[in-house]
């Protein structure tokens, strides 16, 4: 008896290499394929973040959802053994993503726990308002070793449906939605450090990922810099239906941090070519650190791709008025209001500034804003 059989996705003409769609073309343990969705109202009351990932060389599929409501973060996480139909049935425990029309319409669902009917549940229709946009090719090395290579696209739209938690129901009507899809190779916990990690330590990481939905246009800004300000990712693109995408040069951000922290309260991002400079104003409404509940590094209770056993489901809440030291060493997603060229929009200001960053005046991992 063998379990090496064709899988349902093999019926479709989507193959890129002479392998079943059950396999990926690399033996790297860190191969991954995943997504993230954001659902946010326009007043900063609620921020829902959810995602799902497949780790084919680890045999794992997992998913998560977090809801920031007031000062409480409600989280649901699920993990299981990868199934032959996992690429077409995006379901893990109570969490499901249904692709109704690729690149257009999705149903996002979380079922309530039978023994906790007041726990987090939702059903949301996520619909695209703009075409998907490729992000720059993500590539990172540690010494001579490739540690991250990802192909990614981003999109913005609107959301309708409902969210229930703690005996409350939130009606989701015309809320902003953003999403990102990526696949390739990305570090998963459990890898040994070795010589390259020892001889090439990370001294600083500065990151801005900023999808913004306006009524008639979509703006995407990405900046990634090393400790000395060397930029390894750079993009600012304006998408307008019926027009050619407009490249807006080399974005430069002025971020105002809360004193004694690296928590941004607002920002001004300079965009555009010399002929017509533009300024994107960022007003942070509410925030959700991805290291709390959502499984992003350096979370200490669960991280993506890690084996938790079959049918693992974990539900919990976090009090965000309490200190969470690890959050400062990860990336935080901020629901934000944006203003550009007389227009007001909404989206995500995802930011992480960790360790030394010379352009910001941060001298090390313990350095904060005055």
LINKA-V327257 format. One record per helix or strand. SS is the DSSP state (H for helix, E for strand). FROM is the first residue (numbers start at 1). TO is the last residue. Records with the same first field share a line. If there is no record, write none. Layout:
SS->FROM-TO, FROM-TO
This chain:
H->8-11, 194-199, 325-329, 358-360
E->31-40, 46-55, 60-69, 72-81, 90-92, 95-101, 105-110, 113-113, 116-116, 121-128, 133-134, 138-142, 145-165, 168-185, 204-213, 218-226, 231-239, 246-247, 252-257, 264-271, 278-289, 312-319, 332-340, 343-355, 357-357, 362-362
